[in-house]
């Protein structure tokens, strides 16, 4: 049985907004436009984005920890191995965190695409 999740949705060129989605994989994938990638925020929340967004040529969205997130993403709470709805405080924190719309040119997205291999 699916449950409804309260998340903060962040789309390129747009202010973040609150959104309700189900925790079903198909809905999560539809929300980000493809296969999901989950990134921990270190505070009991997760950033869920499209794993292939840069390869698909999606617009740059926000800069995060020295990287560029392309395409739409959302922030959701985590409860162990499950997603949970954000609290009121978390919704406000992430709406403020991503409130500034960032202009990210395609060249910058491309600079942050690829793999780094280390050999020992």
N, C-alpha and C positions, 0 to 999 in steps of 0.2 A: 504494500500500500504506500503510495507516495505521500509526501508531506510538502507543504508550502514553505518556502524559504524567503525571508526578507533580506534583500541584498542591496548594495549600492552599485548601480550600473554606471560604467564610464565608457563613453563612446568618443571616437576621435572628433575633434572640433566642437564638442558639446560639453555643457556643464553636467556634473554627475547628478543622478536622481535615484530615488528609492524605487525598487521594483520587487514584485512578488513572482517567484518562479517555483516550479516543482523540483524535487530532488532527483527526478528521472534523468538518466544519462542523455536521452534524446533531447530533452528540454534544455539541459545544460549545454549540449553541443549546439543546438539551434541558437541559443542566446549569444554565443561567441562566434558563430559562423563556421564551426568545424570541430576537429578533435580538441579536447580540452587538455590544458597543462595547468597544474596546480603549483602555486608558489607560496610558501609560508611567509607570513609577515612577522612572526615572532611574538605575537601578542594575542594568540587565540583566534586569529582571523587568517583567511587565505585569499589570495588573488587568483582568480580563475580566468585564464585567457585561452586564445587559440594557439595551439602548439605549432601550427604551420603558417601563422599570419604573415610573417616576413616573406616566406617562400611564395605565398599567394599574392603578394604585392599589396597587402592591406595598408592603409594610411597609418602613419605614426600617431600614437595616441598620447602617451605620457612617458617621461623619463623616470627611471626607477633604478636606484642603486648602480649607477654607471651603465645602464642598459636602456634600450628603448623598447617599450611595449607597443606593438602594432596591433591594430584592430580593436574591437570591443573587448572589454573585460569587466568582471564584477568582483566585488569583495563580499565574502560570506564568512560566517563563523565556523569554527571547528570544535567538535566534541569527540575527541579521540579519533576514530576512523570515520565518523559521520559528519556531514555538514549540518549546521544549525543556523537559525535566523540570527541576524545581528541584533544587538541591543540598541536602545535609543542612543546611548552614548557612542557606540561604535558607528552607527549610521551618521551621526553628526561629525565625528572625527574624520571619517573617510570622505564625506561630502566636502568638508573643509580642506582636507589633504589634497584632493584632486580638483578643487574648485577652479584653479587657473587653467584655462585652455591653453595648451602648448602648441606652437607652430613647429612641426617637425617635418623637414623636407625629406623626400624619398632617398636622397643620397645619404642622409644620416641613418635612416633605417637600414640601408644596404651595408653601411659601415659596421653595423652591429649584427650582421648576419654571418653565420658560418660556425666552424668548429675549430677548436684549438687542440692539437695533439701534443702530448708530452711523452718523450721517450727517455727511458733510464738506461 
